[in-house]
C-alpha cells in the first residue's frame, strides 16, 4: 500500500493532496498517527478525516473543495422581482424616492 500512496503523491499536482497522501503513506509504513499528523500538518482528527475521505472517494477525496457558502436568502422569484424593479426604476409618486437605495429595496422586498 505504501507504494500506491507514494505513486499517487508523485502524480499529484496539488500540494495539499500530496502532503495528505504522504501522511497516509507514513501510516502504512508503520508510523504512529501522531507522527503522520505532524507530516501532514494536521491533528489526529484531521488524519482520521483524511482516511475516511480517501476510503470513500479515493485520492480525489483529499483535494481541497470549495466551500458551498451560505444559503441564498432570496428565492428565484424574489431575485427576479428585484431585478425587474431595479431595471424599471422607482416612480416618485408611487415609491416616494427618485432613485433606489438599498434600504428602499430591502423595505420593498419585505
PELINKA-V437147 format. One record per residue. N is the residue number from 1. RES is the residue in one letter. PHI is phi in degrees with one decimal (NA if undefined). OMEGA is omega in whole degrees, -180 to 180 (999 if undefined). NEAR is the number of other ideal C-beta (glycine too) atoms within 12 Angstrom. Layout:
n=N res=RES phi=PHI omega=OMEGA near=NEAR
n=N res=RES phi=PHI omega=OMEGA near=NEAR
This chain:
n=1 res=X phi=NA omega=-180 near=16
n=2 res=X phi=-57.8 omega=-180 near=18
n=3 res=X phi=-61.1 omega=-179 near=13
n=4 res=X phi=-65.0 omega=-180 near=17
n=5 res=X phi=-64.6 omega=180 near=33
n=6 res=X phi=-64.7 omega=178 near=20
n=7 res=X phi=-62.6 omega=178 near=16
n=8 res=X phi=-63.7 omega=179 near=28
n=9 res=X phi=-65.6 omega=178 near=29
n=10 res=X phi=-66.0 omega=-177 near=16
n=11 res=X phi=-77.7 omega=-175 near=14
n=12 res=X phi=-73.4 omega=175 near=21
n=13 res=X phi=-104.5 omega=180 near=12
n=14 res=X phi=-99.7 omega=-175 near=18
n=15 res=X phi=-61.6 omega=-179 near=16
n=16 res=X phi=-67.0 omega=178 near=22
n=17 res=X phi=-64.0 omega=179 near=30
n=18 res=X phi=-60.7 omega=180 near=27
n=19 res=X phi=-60.2 omega=-180 near=28
n=20 res=X phi=-68.0 omega=178 near=36
n=21 res=X phi=-64.4 omega=178 near=39
n=22 res=X phi=-67.1 omega=176 near=32
n=23 res=X phi=-64.8 omega=178 near=38
n=24 res=X phi=-67.7 omega=177 near=40
n=25 res=X phi=-62.7 omega=-180 near=32
n=26 res=X phi=-66.3 omega=177 near=28
n=27 res=X phi=-64.8 omega=179 near=29
n=28 res=X phi=-66.0 omega=180 near=22
n=29 res=X phi=-80.2 omega=177 near=18
n=30 res=X phi=108.7 omega=177 near=12
n=31 res=X phi=-69.3 omega=174 near=20
n=32 res=X phi=-73.1 omega=-178 near=15
n=33 res=X phi=-64.2 omega=177 near=25
n=34 res=X phi=-64.9 omega=177 near=19
n=35 res=X phi=-66.4 omega=177 near=19
n=36 res=X phi=-62.7 omega=178 near=31
n=37 res=X phi=-64.2 omega=177 near=26
n=38 res=X phi=-65.2 omega=179 near=20
n=39 res=X phi=-63.4 omega=-177 near=27
n=40 res=X phi=-82.5 omega=180 near=36
n=41 res=X phi=74.5 omega=180 near=17
n=42 res=X phi=-137.5 omega=179 near=24
n=43 res=X phi=-111.0 omega=178 near=16
n=44 res=X phi=-60.3 omega=179 near=19
n=45 res=X phi=-65.4 omega=179 near=14
n=46 res=X phi=-64.5 omega=177 near=25
n=47 res=X phi=-59.7 omega=179 near=31
n=48 res=X phi=-59.6 omega=179 near=21
n=49 res=X phi=-63.8 omega=179 near=23
n=50 res=X phi=-63.7 omega=179 near=38
n=51 res=X phi=-62.1 omega=180 near=28
n=52 res=X phi=-63.9 omega=180 near=15
n=53 res=X phi=-66.8 omega=178 near=23
n=54 res=X phi=-65.5 omega=-180 near=29
n=55 res=X phi=-64.8 omega=-178 near=14
n=56 res=X phi=-81.6 omega=-171 near=13
n=57 res=X phi=-122.2 omega=-177 near=16
n=58 res=X phi=79.0 omega=-177 near=16
n=59 res=X phi=-60.1 omega=179 near=28
n=60 res=X phi=-63.4 omega=179 near=17
n=61 res=X phi=-68.5 omega=-179 near=21
n=62 res=X phi=-96.4 omega=177 near=36
n=63 res=X phi=-85.6 omega=179 near=23
n=64 res=X phi=-59.7 omega=179 near=16
n=65 res=X phi=-108.7 omega=176 near=14
n=66 res=X phi=-76.7 omega=178 near=6
n=67 res=X phi=-64.7 omega=-179 near=6
n=68 res=X phi=-68.7 omega=179 near=7
n=69 res=X phi=78.9 omega=-178 near=8
n=70 res=X phi=-74.7 omega=177 near=7
n=71 res=X phi=-68.6 omega=179 near=7
n=72 res=X phi=-66.4 omega=-180 near=11
n=73 res=X phi=-87.9 omega=-180 near=12
n=74 res=X phi=-107.6 omega=175 near=17
n=75 res=X phi=-76.7 omega=179 near=12
n=76 res=X phi=-61.5 omega=179 near=10
n=77 res=X phi=-64.9 omega=178 near=12
n=78 res=X phi=-62.8 omega=180 near=18
n=79 res=X phi=-63.6 omega=179 near=16
n=80 res=X phi=-65.3 omega=179 near=13
n=81 res=X phi=-65.3 omega=179 near=17
n=82 res=X phi=-65.3 omega=178 near=23
n=83 res=X phi=-60.8 omega=-179 near=15
n=84 res=X phi=-62.8 omega=-177 near=14
n=85 res=X phi=-69.3 omega=177 near=23
n=86 res=X phi=-68.2 omega=179 near=20
n=87 res=X phi=-64.5 omega=-178 near=11
n=88 res=X phi=-71.2 omega=-179 near=14
n=89 res=X phi=80.4 omega=-178 near=16
n=90 res=X phi=-78.7 omega=172 near=20
n=91 res=X phi=-104.9 omega=-173 near=13
n=92 res=X phi=-54.7 omega=-178 near=12
n=93 res=X phi=-69.0 omega=-178 near=8
n=94 res=X phi=-90.9 omega=-173 near=13
n=95 res=X phi=-92.0 omega=178 near=19
n=96 res=X phi=78.6 omega=178 near=14
n=97 res=X phi=-136.6 omega=179 near=19
n=98 res=X phi=-97.9 omega=173 near=13
n=99 res=X phi=-146.9 omega=-179 near=14
n=100 res=X phi=-75.1 omega=167 near=23
n=101 res=X phi=-111.4 omega=-179 near=15
n=102 res=X phi=-59.7 omega=-177 near=13
n=103 res=X phi=-65.6 omega=176 near=11
n=104 res=X phi=-67.0 omega=-179 near=22
n=105 res=X phi=-67.5 omega=177 near=24
n=106 res=X phi=-62.4 omega=178 near=15
n=107 res=X phi=-62.2 omega=179 near=15
n=108 res=X phi=-66.0 omega=179 near=22
n=109 res=X phi=-67.2 omega=-178 near=20
n=110 res=X phi=-77.7 omega=999 near=11
